[in-house]
């Protein structure tokens, strides 16, 4: 396996892990969604509140 594939696998796992940690943290859902929006926007990605809600819903379904 190429080392770049290992790096991509690691980064993908880190992103999923961070997302799960944020969603499972003992904070209000609206606070967590606002933090996700802030983090993503600081990275230069344009995302709407509806898209964040859809992402949260998709990640919640994946846990079940």
MDTraj code that builds the backbone (N, CA, C; nanometers):
import mdtraj as md
import numpy as np

residues = "UNK UNK UNK UNK UNK UNK UNK UNK UNK UNK UNK UNK UNK UNK UNK UNK UNK UNK UNK UNK UNK UNK UNK UNK UNK UNK UNK UNK UNK UNK UNK UNK UNK UNK UNK UNK UNK UNK UNK UNK UNK UNK UNK UNK UNK UNK UNK UNK UNK UNK UNK UNK UNK UNK UNK UNK UNK UNK UNK UNK UNK UNK UNK UNK".split()
xyz = np.array([
    [0.0854, -0.1167, 0.0000],
    [0.0000, 0.0000, 0.0000],
    [0.0904, 0.1236, 0.0000],
    [0.0540, 0.2191, -0.0776],
    [0.1322, 0.3425, -0.0839],
    [0.1181, 0.4204, 0.0459],
    [0.2235, 0.4912, 0.0802],
    [0.2212, 0.5679, 0.2049],
    [0.1174, 0.6798, 0.2002],
    [0.0882, 0.7326, 0.0813],
    [-0.0131, 0.8386, 0.0699],
    [-0.1518, 0.7842, 0.1033],
    [-0.1799, 0.6588, 0.0677],
    [-0.3089, 0.5982, 0.1019],
    [-0.3222, 0.5816, 0.2526],
    [-0.2125, 0.5466, 0.3178],
    [-0.2146, 0.5334, 0.4628],
    [-0.2419, 0.6694, 0.5271],
    [-0.1805, 0.7723, 0.4722],
    [-0.2024, 0.9077, 0.5241],
    [-0.3482, 0.9489, 0.5075],
    [-0.4056, 0.9225, 0.3900],
    [-0.5462, 0.9564, 0.3671],
    [-0.6370, 0.8781, 0.4617],
    [-0.6073, 0.7520, 0.4832],
    [-0.6873, 0.6708, 0.5750],
    [-0.6790, 0.7277, 0.7169],
    [-0.5600, 0.7665, 0.7574],
    [-0.5421, 0.8245, 0.8908],
    [-0.6199, 0.9549, 0.9040],
    [-0.6069, 1.0430, 0.8056],
    [-0.6774, 1.1718, 0.8108],
    [-0.8289, 1.1527, 0.8099],
    [-0.8768, 1.0597, 0.7282],
    [-1.0207, 1.0320, 0.7244],
    [-1.0710, 0.9812, 0.8587],
    [-0.9950, 0.8919, 0.9202],
    [-1.0320, 0.8406, 1.0517],
    [-1.0296, 0.9491, 1.1575],
    [-0.9320, 1.0390, 1.1474],
    [-0.9228, 1.1489, 1.2438],
    [-1.0432, 1.2414, 1.2313],
    [-1.0841, 1.2697, 1.1091],
    [-1.1996, 1.3581, 1.0879],
    [-1.3267, 1.2944, 1.1432],
    [-1.3464, 1.1665, 1.1140],
    [-1.4654, 1.0972, 1.1649],
    [-1.4618, 1.0913, 1.3174],
    [-1.3456, 1.0631, 1.3737],
    [-1.3332, 1.0565, 1.5190],
    [-1.3610, 1.1894, 1.5859],
    [-1.3082, 1.2965, 1.5281],
    [-1.3335, 1.4299, 1.5841],
    [-1.4806, 1.4665, 1.5743],
    [-1.5420, 1.4324, 1.4626],
    [-1.6848, 1.4617, 1.4461],
    [-1.7676, 1.3862, 1.5494],
    [-1.7366, 1.2593, 1.5685],
    [-1.8099, 1.1794, 1.6670],
    [-1.7886, 1.2341, 1.8071],
    [-1.6662, 1.2744, 1.8390],
    [-1.6385, 1.3294, 1.9717],
    [-1.7176, 1.4578, 1.9955],
    [-1.7242, 1.5421, 1.8942],
    [-1.8019, 1.6654, 1.9088],
    [-1.9500, 1.6356, 1.9284],
    [-2.0005, 1.5378, 1.8547],
    [-2.1431, 1.5070, 1.8629],
    [-2.1790, 1.4368, 1.9930],
    [-2.0866, 1.3647, 2.0518],
    [-2.1148, 1.2913, 2.1739],
    [-2.0765, 1.3701, 2.2994],
    [-2.0202, 1.4863, 2.2820],
    [-1.9796, 1.5686, 2.3962],
    [-2.1034, 1.6150, 2.4725],
    [-2.0904, 1.6335, 2.6016],
    [-2.2068, 1.6732, 2.6818],
    [-2.2372, 1.8231, 2.6715],
    [-2.2688, 1.8678, 2.5526],
    [-2.3067, 2.0066, 2.5297],
    [-2.4412, 2.0081, 2.4590],
    [-2.5031, 2.1252, 2.4603],
    [-2.6286, 2.1397, 2.3879],
    [-2.6026, 2.1222, 2.2385],
    [-2.6968, 2.0632, 2.1699],
    [-2.6832, 2.0401, 2.0269],
    [-2.6611, 2.1670, 1.9472],
    [-2.7299, 2.2730, 1.9844],
    [-2.7140, 2.3991, 1.9109],
    [-2.5733, 2.4554, 1.9287],
    [-2.5158, 2.4383, 2.0484],
    [-2.3785, 2.4844, 2.0719],
    [-2.2788, 2.4049, 1.9879],
    [-2.3007, 2.2736, 1.9807],
    [-2.2110, 2.1887, 1.9023],
    [-2.2209, 2.2233, 1.7541],
    [-2.3420, 2.2433, 1.7053],
    [-2.3599, 2.2794, 1.5644],
    [-2.2922, 2.4126, 1.5331],
    [-2.3035, 2.5073, 1.6242],
    [-2.2394, 2.6381, 1.6043],
    [-2.0876, 2.6220, 1.6005],
    [-2.0328, 2.5369, 1.6868],
    [-1.8883, 2.5130, 1.6867],
    [-1.8441, 2.4482, 1.5565],
    [-1.9227, 2.3521, 1.5072],
    [-1.8891, 2.2872, 1.3800],
    [-1.8877, 2.3911, 1.2688],
    [-1.9881, 2.4768, 1.2643],
    [-1.9938, 2.5823, 1.1618],
    [-1.8719, 2.6728, 1.1701],
    [-1.8367, 2.7141, 1.2902],
    [-1.7215, 2.8030, 1.3074],
    [-1.5928, 2.7371, 1.2600],
    [-1.5719, 2.6126, 1.2984],
    [-1.4494, 2.5409, 1.2604],
    [-1.4407, 2.5261, 1.1091],
    [-1.5513, 2.4848, 1.0486],
    [-1.5516, 2.4625, 0.9040],
    [-1.5325, 2.5935, 0.8290],
    [-1.5959, 2.6989, 0.8746],
    [-1.5833, 2.8287, 0.8075],
    [-1.4428, 2.8857, 0.8207],
    [-1.3769, 2.8617, 0.9357],
    [-1.2386, 2.9070, 0.9517],
    [-1.1449, 2.8361, 0.8544],
    [-1.1820, 2.7160, 0.8132],
    [-1.1021, 2.6413, 0.7167],
    [-1.1308, 2.6857, 0.5735],
    [-1.2218, 2.7793, 0.5566],
    [-1.2507, 2.8329, 0.4242],
    [-1.3598, 2.7593, 0.3489],
    [-1.4333, 2.6743, 0.4180],
    [-1.5412, 2.5983, 0.3540],
    [-1.6728, 2.6688, 0.3825],
    [-1.7452, 2.6982, 0.2768],
    [-1.8747, 2.7634, 0.2930],
    [-1.9793, 2.6558, 0.3200],
    [-2.0492, 2.6695, 0.4306],
    [-2.1507, 2.5707, 0.4698],
    [-2.2667, 2.6440, 0.5360],
    [-2.3856, 2.5993, 0.5070],
    [-2.5035, 2.6616, 0.5660],
    [-2.5460, 2.5832, 0.6907],
    [-2.6315, 2.6455, 0.7684],
    [-2.6826, 2.5782, 0.8880],
    [-2.7594, 2.4517, 0.8507],
    [-2.8315, 2.4556, 0.7409],
    [-2.9067, 2.3384, 0.6963],
    [-2.8129, 2.2238, 0.6603],
    [-2.6995, 2.2561, 0.5988],
    [-2.6023, 2.1523, 0.5640],
    [-2.5397, 2.0910, 0.6895],
    [-2.5167, 2.1720, 0.7907],
    [-2.4642, 2.1193, 0.9169],
    [-2.5679, 2.0277, 0.9815],
    [-2.6934, 2.0691, 0.9803],
    [-2.7998, 1.9853, 1.0357],
    [-2.8074, 1.8516, 0.9618],
    [-2.7928, 1.8545, 0.8292],
    [-2.7954, 1.7310, 0.7508],
    [-2.6760, 1.6420, 0.7859],
    [-2.5597, 1.7025, 0.8052],
    [-2.4415, 1.6269, 0.8440],
    [-2.4604, 1.5613, 0.9798],
    [-2.5137, 1.6352, 1.0746],
    [-2.5389, 1.5811, 1.2083],
    [-2.6388, 1.4666, 1.2012],
    [-2.7433, 1.4830, 1.1235],
    [-2.8430, 1.3766, 1.1091],
    [-2.7812, 1.2516, 1.0464],
    [-2.6953, 1.2709, 0.9468],
    [-2.6310, 1.1566, 0.8823],
    [-2.5380, 1.0845, 0.9787],
    [-2.4624, 1.1598, 1.0562],
    [-2.3719, 1.0981, 1.1529],
    [-2.4503, 1.0282, 1.2633],
    [-2.5650, 1.0822, 1.3017],
    [-2.6479, 1.0182, 1.4040],
    [-2.7038, 0.8861, 1.3550],
    [-2.7432, 0.8817, 1.2285],
    [-2.7929, 0.7563, 1.1709],
    [-2.6824, 0.6509, 1.1651],
    [-2.5596, 0.6934, 1.1428],
    [-2.4483, 0.5998, 1.1319],
    [-2.4202, 0.5322, 1.2654],
    [-2.4538, 0.5980, 1.3768],
    [-2.4312, 0.5412, 1.5094],
    [-2.5289, 0.4300, 1.5406],
    [-2.6454, 0.4330, 1.4817],
    [-2.7514, 0.3356, 1.5133],
    [-2.7255, 0.2052, 1.4540],
])
top = md.Topology()
chain = top.add_chain()
for i, resn in enumerate(residues, 1):
    res = top.add_residue(resn, chain, resSeq=i)
    for name in ("N", "CA", "C"):
        top.add_atom(name, md.element.get_by_symbol(name[0]), res)
traj = md.Trajectory(xyz[None], top)
